[in-house]
Amino acid sequence: MPRRPGVVRMGAPLDRVPWDLAQDEIGVQVTDLIGLVARVLLGAVQDEIRAQLAEGTGDRSRLSPAPHQDEIAAPAS
């Protein structure tokens, strides 16, 4: 009987996927491919988020402060 390869090891949040069940349903090679693509996409998204956060903090110094809002006085009774 052929030996089944080990379950794909993934970091968070991909470690919550039941990879062993996926291997049973769609096969080891397909599961490995999906895991690889998911890792690459997750890395790209995380890089983009980091870049946007870095740009966002740099832009704050160039923005003018928000104007103060006048308080509305309550009507006299």
C-alpha positions in Angstrom: 0.0 0.0 0.0 1.5 3.4 -1.0 2.4 5.8 1.9 0.3 8.9 2.1 2.3 12.1 2.2 2.1 14.3 5.4 -0.5 17.0 5.8 0.5 20.4 4.4 1.9 22.7 7.1 0.7 26.2 6.9 1.0 29.3 9.1 -1.9 31.3 10.4 -4.6 31.8 9.2 -4.2 28.9 6.7 -3.5 26.5 9.6 -7.2 26.5 10.3 -8.0 24.7 7.0 -8.6 21.0 7.4 -5.9 20.0 4.9 -6.2 16.3 5.7 -9.8 16.3 4.7 -9.0 18.3 1.5 -6.4 15.7 0.6 -9.0 12.9 1.0 -11.5 14.8 -1.2 -9.5 16.3 -4.0 -6.1 14.6 -3.8 -2.7 15.4 -2.5 -1.3 17.2 -5.5 -4.3 19.5 -5.9 -4.3 20.3 -2.2 -0.6 21.1 -2.3 -1.2 23.4 -5.3 -4.0 25.2 -3.5 -1.9 25.6 -0.4 1.0 27.0 -2.4 -1.3 29.5 -4.2 -3.0 30.5 -0.9 0.4 31.2 0.7 1.5 33.3 -2.2 -1.7 35.3 -2.3 -1.7 35.8 1.5 1.8 37.1 1.3 1.0 39.5 -1.5 -2.1 40.8 0.4 -0.1 41.3 3.6 2.6 43.2 1.7 0.0 45.5 0.2 -1.6 46.1 3.6 1.8 47.0 5.1 2.5 49.3 2.2 -0.9 51.1 2.6 -0.4 51.5 6.3 3.1 53.0 5.8 1.7 55.4 3.2 -1.2 56.3 5.5 1.0 57.3 8.4 3.3 59.4 6.1 0.4 61.3 4.6 -1.0 62.5 8.0 1.7 65.1 8.5 0.7 66.8 5.2 -3.0 66.9 6.0 -4.4 70.0 7.6 -6.0 69.4 11.1 -9.7 68.9 11.1 -11.7 72.1 11.8 -13.3 72.4 15.2 -17.0 72.0 15.1 -19.1 74.7 16.8 -21.2 73.5 19.7 -24.9 74.0 19.3 -26.4 75.6 22.4 -29.4 74.0 23.9 -32.5 76.1 23.7 -33.3 78.1 26.9 -36.4 76.8 28.7 
